[in-house]
Amino acid sequence: MNHYKKYWPLKILFFLIAAAAFISLLGWVVMSLWNRLLPEIIGVRMINFWQALGLLVLSRILFGKWGGFGRHHSGPKRAMWRKKWHSMTAEEKSAFKARWKEKCRSHKPEE
């Protein structure tokens, strides 16, 4: 029997335990930071461990990837846009910026 195949259940068990420990640590960090900072700063209630884990899940749903703190800005799309930007003339770049500024203004909430 192959040495690596013999121990795969233990490797999977170790990975599951390590993942659970890491998620628990993240939940504890979120709970601790929330409970030490936010009640005093903005007057919110303290949260428990399970609510902190819920916040982590909610942030994952709302903001996407956790790796690298947000979306990764690399890969073929970035290279395509960089190439496109560098091939634009100064007038095209200023027109592009003006269009995006207008788009951003039109999406601002009414005050």
C-alpha positions in Angstrom: 0.0 0.0 0.0 1.2 3.5 -0.9 2.4 5.5 2.1 0.4 8.6 1.0 -2.8 6.6 0.5 -2.5 5.0 3.9 -2.7 8.3 5.8 -5.3 10.3 3.7 -8.1 10.0 6.3 -5.8 11.5 8.9 -4.8 14.3 6.5 -8.5 15.1 5.9 -9.2 15.0 9.6 -6.3 17.3 10.3 -7.5 19.7 7.6 -11.0 19.8 9.0 -9.8 20.4 12.5 -7.4 23.2 11.3 -10.2 24.8 9.3 -12.6 24.7 12.3 -9.9 26.2 14.5 -9.1 29.0 12.0 -12.8 29.8 11.6 -13.3 29.8 15.4 -10.3 32.1 15.7 -11.7 34.5 13.1 -15.1 34.5 15.0 -13.4 35.2 18.3 -11.3 38.1 16.8 -14.5 39.7 15.2 -16.4 39.2 18.5 -13.6 40.7 20.6 -13.0 43.7 18.3 -16.7 44.4 18.1 -17.3 44.1 21.8 -14.3 46.2 22.8 -14.7 49.0 20.2 -18.1 49.5 18.8 -20.3 49.7 21.9 -18.2 52.6 23.1 -17.7 54.3 19.8 -21.2 54.1 18.3 -23.3 52.7 21.1 -24.3 49.3 19.6 -25.0 46.1 21.7 -22.3 43.5 22.4 -22.5 40.3 20.3 -21.8 36.7 21.1 -19.5 34.2 19.2 -22.3 32.9 16.9 -23.3 36.4 15.9 -19.7 37.2 15.1 -19.6 34.1 12.8 -22.8 35.3 11.2 -21.2 38.7 10.5 -18.3 36.9 8.9 -20.6 35.0 6.6 -22.6 38.1 5.8 -19.4 40.0 5.0 -18.4 37.1 2.7 -21.8 37.3 0.9 -21.8 41.1 0.6 -18.1 41.8 -0.2 -16.9 38.6 -1.9 -13.5 37.0 -1.5 -11.6 37.0 1.8 -8.3 36.1 0.3 -6.2 39.2 -0.3 -8.8 41.5 1.4 -11.2 42.0 -1.5 -11.2 41.4 -5.2 -8.0 40.4 -6.8 -6.8 43.0 -9.3 -4.8 40.8 -11.6 -5.3 38.4 -14.4 -6.4 38.6 -18.0 -9.1 41.2 -17.5 -6.7 43.6 -15.8 -4.1 43.1 -18.5 -6.8 43.7 -21.2 -7.9 47.0 -19.5 -4.3 48.1 -19.0 -3.5 47.5 -22.7 -6.7 49.4 -23.7 -5.9 52.3 -21.4 -2.3 52.7 -22.6 -3.5 52.6 -26.2 -6.0 55.5 -25.6 -5.1 59.1 -26.6 -5.2 61.8 -24.0 -8.6 63.0 -25.3 -10.0 59.5 -25.1 -8.7 59.1 -21.5 -10.3 62.4 -20.4 -13.6 61.5 -22.1 -13.5 58.1 -20.3 -12.9 59.7 -16.9 -15.7 62.2 -17.5 -18.1 59.4 -18.3 -17.2 57.6 -15.2 -17.5 60.7 -13.0 -21.0 61.3 -14.5 -21.9 57.7 -13.7 -20.7 58.0 -10.1 -22.6 61.2 -9.6 -25.8 59.7 -11.0 -25.6 56.8 -8.4 -25.1 59.0 -5.4 -28.0 58.9 -2.9 -30.1 62.0 -2.5 -29.2 64.1 0.5 
